[in-house]
Amino acid sequence: MTNRHQVNSLYLHYPHCRHLCNYCDFFKSVPADFDQARESFQSKLERHWELQAQWFEKLGYSFAPLETLYFGGGTPSLWDYTGAQWFESFMQGRLTLAKNYEWTMEVNPAAWTEKGLSAWEALGVNRFSMGVQSLDARYLKVLDRVHSLDDVEALLTRMKGKHFSVDLMLGLPFSAEWKRDLKFEIESLIERGAEHFSVYILTVKNNYKHFKELPSDEQIEAEFVLTSDILRAHGFDHYEVSNFAKAGARAKHNIRYWQGKSVAAIGPSAVGYLAPTGHRYKWKGQQDEFEIEELSSEAIELERVYLSLRLDSGLVDFEKGFSPEQKARYQILYQGWLNAGWINLNSDRKDLCLSPAGFLMMDSVIESLMKAELIK
């Protein structure tokens, strides 16, 4: 079959960690022997690549020079110098980089070496994502993080002048004597050069150790809106539900997911997507096989709506093609959302763009659109 569709983004999942945090539910492991685990992982990547290439050929897909490459985890910064040497060899005959590529590596403040990061930079990594979570030592302890504030300081010093993003966690266990100074944390990170923030709300199971101390939904919403206000006041665009960026610093790789574009994937538990055929696939942990989901045209459209609402651009020309009855139903919904503060007041009325408060109510918005038969 002649290749028709090109793929120019790749996600690689590195599964190993030094420590399992008490809230994390990603696929990961703490190997007893890291050298042996690394060799096994690298062999697995080779098998994944071969199987993926065979499947791509059947579907009519092939790789183009990569515009985005993302190493997620686990803790990819543990892959270190030896990993960079191996991956350089792995790329030969398999991968090339486009002219203006973005290559991101996640870094744990307590799990990196200068030799390792320098090797990856020499190979082509040009952006880092730092798992800071908080600049309050008390919360790092509650989150069971292995890194200290000194570790964060050392990594921030190492990243001076680099392109880097910071992960920040909201909705952390709360008590009367613990008052988090988010403004201080955010502004401190901005001062140290952070050009991008990924802000997540802690999500845990009912048996989580600190479940009873978690804040209410109302407190979490207030914290989220406050975070958005602080970052936007410092020139960051709130361009996606959980992401904020300075001009020119938006995460190109993640945007490809939100725009429904193709992203290949290798590594345990990695998830890929192929457009326009709508094939989603996920590697089965330690098994050398992946499960495939072929989305229907209706599912692809619903996903487009959901992902578009996550972005500041929203649903462009959403009313286009509506019947008079549909337009009337939509205007009633829109006015209600406007009154509730869920609509971005800077957006064009013909587009459906949510405010920071609206981002948190996105599921409710989509449910209302479905009930009004404005989407299927």
C-alpha positions in Angstrom: 0.0 0.0 0.0 1.3 3.5 -0.9 1.9 5.6 2.2 -0.6 8.5 2.2 -0.4 10.0 5.7 2.7 11.4 7.3 3.3 11.4 11.1 5.7 14.0 12.4 5.2 13.7 16.2 6.3 11.0 18.6 5.7 10.4 22.3 8.1 8.1 24.2 7.2 6.7 27.6 10.0 6.1 30.0 8.5 4.0 32.8 11.1 4.0 35.6 11.2 6.0 38.8 13.3 6.1 41.9 10.2 6.4 44.1 6.5 6.0 43.6 4.6 9.1 44.8 1.5 8.4 46.8 -0.9 10.2 44.4 0.4 9.1 41.0 -1.5 6.5 39.0 0.6 6.5 35.8 2.2 3.2 34.7 5.7 3.2 36.3 8.1 1.0 38.3 11.1 1.2 40.6 13.6 -1.3 39.3 15.9 -3.2 41.6 18.6 -3.0 39.0 18.5 0.2 36.9 21.1 -1.0 34.4 19.3 -4.2 33.7 16.0 -2.3 33.5 17.4 0.2 31.1 18.7 -2.5 28.7 15.3 -4.3 28.8 13.5 -1.0 28.2 15.7 -0.2 25.2 15.1 -3.6 23.7 11.4 -3.0 24.2 11.5 0.3 22.3 13.1 -1.5 19.4 10.4 -4.1 19.3 7.7 -1.4 19.7 9.2 0.5 16.7 9.2 -2.6 14.5 5.6 -3.5 15.3 4.4 0.1 14.9 6.2 0.4 11.6 4.5 -2.7 10.3 1.0 -1.5 11.4 1.7 2.0 9.9 2.5 0.4 6.6 -0.8 -1.5 6.5 -2.8 1.6 7.3 -0.9 3.9 4.9 1.2 6.0 7.3 4.9 6.8 7.4 7.2 9.1 9.4 8.2 12.5 8.2 10.9 14.6 10.0 9.7 15.1 13.5 8.3 18.5 14.4 7.7 17.4 18.0 9.2 14.7 20.2 8.2 14.2 23.9 9.8 12.1 26.6 7.3 11.5 29.4 7.3 9.2 32.4 8.0 7.8 34.8 11.1 9.9 35.1 12.8 10.3 31.7 15.7 12.3 33.2 16.9 9.0 34.9 17.7 7.7 31.4 20.8 9.8 31.7 24.0 9.8 29.6 24.0 6.1 28.6 20.4 6.5 27.4 21.3 9.4 25.2 24.1 7.4 23.6 21.7 4.6 22.9 19.0 6.8 21.6 21.4 8.5 19.2 22.1 5.1 17.7 18.4 4.2 17.7 17.5 7.3 15.7 19.8 6.3 12.8 17.7 5.1 9.9 14.5 5.6 11.9 14.0 9.3 13.0 15.1 12.7 11.7 14.2 16.1 13.1 12.5 18.9 11.3 14.0 22.3 11.0 12.1 24.0 13.8 11.4 21.0 16.0 10.5 20.9 19.7 12.0 18.1 21.8 10.8 18.0 25.4 12.1 15.9 28.3 10.5 15.7 31.7 12.9 16.2 34.6 12.5 15.3 38.2 14.4 17.9 40.3 15.9 15.0 42.3 16.8 12.7 39.4 19.2 14.2 36.9 22.9 14.7 36.3 24.8 17.4 34.5 26.4 14.8 32.3 23.0 13.3 31.4 21.2 16.5 30.6 24.2 17.8 28.6 24.2 14.6 26.5 20.5 14.9 25.8 20.9 18.6 24.8 23.8 17.7 22.5 21.5 15.1 20.9 18.7 17.7 20.4 16.5 18.1 23.4 15.6 21.8 23.5 12.9 22.0 26.1 12.4 20.6 29.6 9.4 20.0 31.8 10.1 20.3 35.5 8.0 18.4 38.0 8.1 21.0 40.7 4.5 20.7 42.0 5.0 23.2 44.8 7.6 25.5 46.3 6.3 24.8 49.8 8.3 22.0 51.5 5.3 21.0 53.6 3.3 20.2 50.5 6.2 18.3 48.9 6.2 16.1 51.9 2.4 15.6 51.8 2.7 14.7 48.1 5.4 12.2 48.9 7.8 13.8 46.5 11.5 12.8 46.8 12.9 16.2 45.8 13.6 19.1 48.1 13.5 22.8 47.6 17.3 22.7 47.3 16.8 20.2 44.4 14.4 22.6 42.7 16.9 25.5 43.2 19.7 23.5 41.7 17.6 22.6 38.7 16.4 26.1 38.2 20.0 27.3 38.2 20.8 24.6 35.6 17.9 25.7 33.4 18.8 29.4 33.3 18.5 30.6 29.7 16.8 27.4 28.6 13.3 26.7 27.4 11.4 25.1 30.3 8.0 24.5 31.7 7.0 23.9 35.3 4.3 21.5 36.6 2.3 23.0 39.5 -0.3 21.0 41.5 -3.5 22.6 42.9 -6.1 21.2 45.2 -3.6 20.0 47.8 -4.6 18.8 51.3 -5.7 21.8 53.3 -5.9 22.7 57.0 -6.5 25.9 59.0 -2.8 26.2 59.8 -1.6 25.6 56.3 -2.2 28.5 54.0 -0.5 28.2 50.6 1.0 31.3 49.1 0.4 30.6 45.4 1.3 34.1 44.3 4.8 33.7 45.9 5.3 30.3 44.3 4.3 31.4 40.8 6.1 34.7 40.8 9.3 33.0 42.2 9.2 30.5 39.3 8.6 33.3 36.8 11.5 35.2 38.1 13.7 32.2 37.5 12.8 32.0 33.9 9.7 29.7 33.6 8.0 30.4 30.3 5.3 27.8 30.6 3.2 26.4 33.4 1.2 23.2 33.4 -1.3 23.4 36.3 -3.1 20.3 37.5 -5.6 19.6 40.2 -4.8 16.7 42.5 -7.0 13.7 41.7 -6.9 10.7 44.0 -8.9 7.7 45.1 -11.0 7.6 48.3 -8.3 5.6 50.1 -5.7 8.4 49.6 -3.9 9.0 52.8 -4.9 12.7 53.0 -8.3 12.3 51.5 -10.2 14.0 54.4 -7.9 17.0 54.2 -8.6 17.8 50.6 -10.2 21.2 49.8 -13.8 21.6 48.6 -14.7 22.0 45.0 -15.4 25.7 45.6 -11.9 26.1 47.2 -10.3 24.4 44.2 -12.2 26.6 41.8 -11.1 29.7 43.6 -7.5 28.5 43.6 -7.6 27.7 39.9 -9.0 31.1 39.0 -6.5 32.8 41.2 -3.7 30.9 39.5 -5.0 32.0 36.1 -5.3 35.6 37.2 -1.8 35.7 38.5 -0.2 34.2 35.4 -2.2 36.3 33.0 -1.2 39.4 34.9 2.4 38.4 34.2 1.8 38.1 30.5 1.0 34.4 30.2 -1.8 33.2 27.9 -4.2 30.7 29.5 -4.3 28.9 26.2 -5.6 25.5 27.4 -7.4 24.3 30.4 -4.3 23.3 32.3 -1.6 25.3 30.4 -0.2 28.8 30.4 2.5 30.2 28.2 4.5 33.3 27.4 4.3 34.4 23.7 6.0 31.8 21.5 6.3 29.3 24.3 3.2 27.2 23.9 3.8 23.4 24.0 3.8 22.4 20.3 3.6 18.7 21.1 0.6 18.8 23.3 -1.2 21.1 20.9 -1.1 18.4 18.4 -3.2 16.2 20.7 -5.7 19.0 21.3 -6.0 19.7 17.5 -6.6 16.0 16.8 -3.4 15.5 14.8 -1.3 12.3 14.5 1.1 11.5 17.3 3.0 8.2 17.3 3.9 6.5 20.5 6.3 3.9 21.9 7.2 2.7 25.4 5.1 0.9 28.0 1.6 2.4 28.3 2.3 5.0 25.7 -0.8 6.1 23.7 -0.8 7.2 20.1 -3.3 8.6 17.6 -3.6 8.6 13.9 -5.5 11.1 11.9 -7.6 11.2 9.8 -8.4 7.5 10.1 -9.2 7.9 13.9 -7.0 5.0 15.1 -6.0 5.3 18.8 -3.6 2.7 20.2 -2.1 2.0 23.6 0.9 -0.2 24.4 0.0 -2.9 27.0 2.4 -2.3 29.8 5.2 -4.8 29.7 3.7 -6.7 26.8 5.0 -6.2 23.3 1.6 -5.5 21.8 -0.9 -2.6 21.6 -4.7 -2.4 21.8 -6.4 -0.5 19.0 -9.6 1.6 19.1 -11.0 2.8 15.8 -13.1 5.8 16.4 -16.3 6.3 14.5 -16.9 9.6 12.6 -19.4 10.6 15.4 -16.8 9.9 18.1 -14.1 11.9 16.2 -16.5 14.8 16.0 -17.4 14.7 19.7 -13.7 14.5 20.5 -13.1 17.5 18.3 -15.7 19.5 20.3 -14.2 18.4 23.6 -10.6 19.1 22.6 -11.5 22.5 21.0 -13.2 23.7 24.2 -10.0 23.0 26.1 -8.3 25.6 24.0 -8.5 29.4 24.2 -9.5 29.4 20.5 -12.6 27.4 21.4 -15.1 26.2 18.9 -14.8 28.6 15.9 -17.9 29.6 14.1 -19.9 27.1 16.2 -23.3 28.3 15.0 -22.4 27.8 11.4 -24.8 25.3 9.9 -27.3 25.5 12.7 -31.0 25.6 11.9 -33.1 28.6 13.2 -34.3 26.3 16.0 -30.8 25.2 16.9 -29.6 28.8 17.0 -32.4 29.7 19.4 -31.6 26.9 21.7 -27.9 27.7 21.6 -28.5 31.4 22.4 -30.4 30.5 25.5 -27.5 28.2 26.7 -24.9 30.9 25.7 -26.6 33.6 27.7 -26.8 31.3 30.8 -23.1 30.5 30.5 -22.3 34.2 30.0 -24.3 35.1 33.2 -22.5 32.4 35.1 -19.1 33.8 34.0 -18.2 30.7 32.0 -17.6 32.6 28.7 -14.4 34.3 27.7 -15.4 37.9 27.3 -12.6 38.7 24.9 -13.8 36.1 22.4 -16.0 36.7 19.3 -19.6 35.9 20.1 -19.8 33.6 17.1 -17.2 31.3 18.7 -17.7 29.3 21.9 -14.7 30.1 24.1 -14.6 29.4 27.8 -13.3 31.5 30.6 -11.0 30.0 33.4 -14.1 29.3 35.5 -15.8 27.8 32.4 -12.9 25.5 31.8 -13.8 23.8 35.1 -17.4 23.4 33.9 -16.6 22.0 30.5 -18.3 18.7 31.1 -21.5 20.5 32.0 -21.2 22.6 28.9 -20.8 19.6 26.6 -23.7 17.8 28.4 -26.0 20.8 27.8 -24.9 20.9 24.1 -25.8 17.3 23.7 -29.2 17.6 25.5 -30.0 20.5 23.2 -29.0 18.3 20.2 -26.4 20.8 19.1 -23.7 18.1 19.0 -24.1 14.3 18.8 
